[in-house]
Amino acid sequence: MSAIRADFPILERVHRDAPLVYLDNAATTQKPVAVIDAIADYYRLHNANVHRAAYVLAEEATTLMEDARTACQAFIGARERAEIVFTRGTTEAINLVANGLSSVCEPGDEILLTELEHHSNIVPWQMLAERSGAVIRAVKVRADGELDLEDFYAKLTDKTRIFACNHVSNALGTVNPAAELVQAARDAGAITVVDGAQAVLHKHVDVAALDCDFYAFSGHKMYGPTGIGVLYGKLDRLEALPPWQGGGEMIETVTLSGSTYQRPPYKFEAGTPHIAGAIGLGAAVSYLNDISRDELVAAENELVAKTLSQLRQIPGFRLVGEPAERSAVISFLIDGAHPQDVGTLLDQQGVAVRTGHHCAMPLMQALGIPGTVRASFSLYNNAEDADRLVRAVDKATTFL
């Protein structure tokens, strides 16, 4: 882990008279020099609109953006480049799918979610249910933070038209059995949508093997820029979806009496895309491909386990969620203290964590708590970061 820290300039920052300890990676990761330089070089050397001109800058910009699409295709194991749609991120990707599936649901049909979901994988489906008359159902979460699989199989019926779940919980770090869930839902005839925002950095994702219909992720969760992400969709599913937005770029022909549309992915990329963002995302993929990710993920898992073991020794520490497989997140409470107060005390010691409901209010309601303190790790965090967190939590308890 320490070997790659030098690639991230912000980690050299001093905060509260000590090196910054950044443990809010589930919200957004920091950016390596390779990504920062790729974005800056685009604006310095290649800035032009894509797909729309014959001059050299436009050709260079188009090549850079389409190379990023190819890199994303390989990164998640998609079979075709056309299955990679650039979006603003996971939220927009899920909204695109939910809007496109309006004709799939009728009154009485069911959309099956889980209590572990981020709001971005709940609200778009609620909006679809309101439009279509479908009913939202949700798989219960157990007290340990695992999905109740018995409840999943009980609620998965021939009325289920769509099943949407996250691959990894942003709030608890629970790694869901995505392959099992997707297969069961597909066997039941449901369209499957997986929120992979928290998974793509910490796990090797192979969407072809997973066999889901749609998979969404965000660049900023994996060292890329904000405002860019990917919707993967099986080509036949994408071809069946109506356009998400209308305008330039997504059309073949336009007359005042009607228009015809391009094939995927361009059918869903109306207007000028986030070219620099796509290039930055491509640079993030290249960066991840060039490091020993398996070794770093193993070291990350070891660091999280060791940190959790030390935190458990602190009086008043209460872990929220004990899943069988955890991914880079420790969510906790301190007895008698509000999470916001704990987060403020940690910040005063130079440790950055997230507090609140983590855009997972139904999960917090199911667990009977207002929120948590969440320390989320990444591949660049090291033992010193972990030790600082433990010391900061221990000290915070003396003020609470």
C-alpha positions, 0 to 999 in steps of 0.5 A: 500500500505504501508503495502507491501512496506517492502517486496520490498528491493529496495524501501529502496534505497536512491537516490538523498539524499531521498528515491527512488520514483519508478514510472516506473512500466509499464516498469518493477516492483520491486521484493519482497523478496519472489521472490528473495528468491525463485530464490536463493533457486533454485540455492542453493538447487535444481539446475538441468535440468528438465524433463531429469533425474531420480535423486533427484535434477532433480525431485525437479527442475521439480516439482518446474517448473511444480508447477509454470505452475499450478499456472499460469494456476489458476492465469489467469483461463486457463482450462488446464495446457497444455494451459500454455507455458513458453516464455521469455515474451510477445514479444516472445509469440506474435512472437511465435503465429505470426510465427505459423499462417503463413499458416492462411493468404493469399494475400488479407487477413487482420490482424486487430490491433489498434493504441494503440499497443506496438511495440511487438504487431505490428512488428510480425504481419507486418512480418507475412504480409510480408511473407503471402501477408496479409494487416495490418489495424489498429483501430483508437484511439480517442483524449481521448485515447479510441479506436474508436469502430465505426472504429473497427466495420467498419474495422472488416470484413470477410477478417479479419483473425487475430485480436490483441489488448492490454488489457491495453495500456502501454502508456496511461493506457487505459483499452480496452473493451477486452471482447467486442472486442474479441467476435466481432472478434470471431463472424467475424471468426478471431483468437484473440490475446490479449497482457495482459502485463499491465493487469495481475497485476492490473486486475483479468484476466479470459481467459476462460471467455474472450474466446480469442484464445491467451493471453500473459503476462510477469513475470517482469510486475507482480513482477516476474523476467525478461526473463520469461512470458506466452503464453496462448493458447486454447488447440486446437489452440496450437495443430494446431500451428507448433513448434516455435523452434526445438531441445531437449525437444520438441520432441517425437522421432528423426531420421535423416529422420524426427522427431515427436513432443510432445504435448503442452506446451512442443512442444513450449519449446525447449532446457533448459527452464528458470527454475529459471525464471519460479520458480520466476514467480510461487513465484510472483503468490503465492505472489499476491495470498497471498495479498489483491489484490482487496483492493490494486488495489482499493487503487492504483486507488484512489492514481492515481486519486488523483495524477492526480487531483493535477497535473492538478493544475500545470500550463503547465501540459497537460494530454495525454489521458483521457480514461473512465477507466484508469489503473495505468498510467499518461502520460503527457507533460509540455508545451514548454518542451521536455519529456526527459528534464522533466524526467531528472529534475524529476530524479534529485529530486529522482523520476524515470519515463519513457520518450519517445514513450514507444514503441508505435510510431504509437500511438504518431504519431496518437496523433501528439506528439513526446512522453510523460512523463509517471508515472506508479504506482504499488501496493506498491506506496503510498501517499508520492510517489505521493506527491513527484511526484507532487512537482517534476513536479511543481518544474521542470516547473520553470526550463523549 
